Amino acid sequence: MPWSETFYPVSMKNLPPRVRAKAIEIANALLESGHPEGQAIRIAIARAKAWARQHAPW
């Protein structure tokens, strides 16, 4: 089931909104490509945090 800004995994609740939005986007793409839900969540959070470090507002 795809996630949204109002419906997302509990493990994403403490992420900053900008990072959470990116994690949701990544997780949905991973689910579409056939990854299991738990794996998609873990990968998405890690990738979103890495993305946020690279795109930090200066």
C-alpha positions in Angstrom: 0.0 0.0 0.0 1.5 3.3 -1.0 2.3 5.8 1.7 1.6 9.5 1.9 2.3 12.6 4.0 -0.6 11.6 6.3 -0.2 7.8 6.2 3.4 6.5 6.6 5.3 3.9 8.7 5.7 4.5 12.4 9.5 4.3 11.9 9.3 7.5 9.9 7.5 9.6 12.5 10.6 11.2 14.0 12.1 12.2 10.7 12.1 15.9 9.8 9.2 16.6 7.4 11.5 17.2 4.4 13.4 13.9 5.0 10.2 12.0 5.7 8.7 13.2 2.4 11.8 12.0 0.5 11.7 8.7 2.4 8.0 8.2 1.5 8.8 8.9 -2.1 11.7 6.4 -2.1 9.8 3.7 -0.2 6.9 3.9 -2.6 9.3 3.5 -5.6 10.9 0.5 -3.9 7.5 -1.1 -3.2 6.6 -0.7 -6.9 9.8 -2.4 -7.9 8.9 -5.4 -5.8 10.9 -4.9 -2.6 9.3 -6.3 0.6 7.8 -3.6 2.8 10.2 -3.8 5.7 13.2 -3.7 3.4 11.7 -0.8 1.5 11.3 1.2 4.7 14.8 0.6 5.9 16.4 1.5 2.6 14.2 4.5 2.1 15.1 6.0 5.5 18.8 5.5 4.9 18.7 7.0 1.4 16.5 9.9 2.5 19.0 10.8 5.3 21.9 10.6 2.9 19.9 12.8 0.4 19.3 15.3 3.2 23.0 15.5 4.0 23.8 16.2 0.4 21.0 18.7 0.0 21.3 20.6 3.2 20.2 24.2 3.0 23.2 26.5 3.5 
